Amino acid sequence: MGATGLGLLLEEHRSEIAERWRRTAEQRAREPALAFALAPLLRELALAFCERDPRRPHRDAWARCAVLVRSTGAPAQLAREFMLLHRAIWDALKARGAPVAPADRTAADEWLQEALVESLERLERVRMRAAAFERAPRAVPPVARVRPPPLPPRSASPRASAGRAPAEPIEVDPIPVA
């Protein structure tokens, strides 16, 4: 069976794979991180094998699925759930007796690993944004405008002060040099 055959098998058994994954994932975690992303992830995996070379996948497929990963999930939890997905896929196909070429199995495994990497990177970006938002400075209310004090009154005129005697010079004692 070729890559297209594997894609068709994955598409045909998508609901069975999802059900196997759900049973095992819900036993381990109350809120699985991949719960919303599972169906689109399996669909994208099947399409990768049906429509194009799975060894040269589109990053868009992983990004579309990574958006649906629960952002409150821990990275270790997400890795475990991908491991469970990996098992669910191969157990479901094995139960059906479907022969899968080693090269196609390796390509599917690599596709899943790249999906995990994309999901972890997005999870990290979301957490960094949330942390930056929490650390953002609080809004400071505007300060009321204060009027400066009034200037001192001006003297009568500059010419009037011209007739005054100049101030006495200050005498400074010279410093003796030794």
Secondary structure, 3 states (H helix, E strand, C coil): CCHHHHHHHHHHCHHHHHHHHHHHHHHHCCCCCCCCCHHHHHHHHHHHHHHCCCCCCCHHHHHHHHCCCCCCCCHHHHHHHHHHHHHHHHHHHHHCCCCCCHHHHHHHHHHHHHHHHHHHHHHHHHHHHHHHHHHCCCCCCCCCCCCCCCCCCCCCCHHHHHCCCCCCCCCCCCCCCC
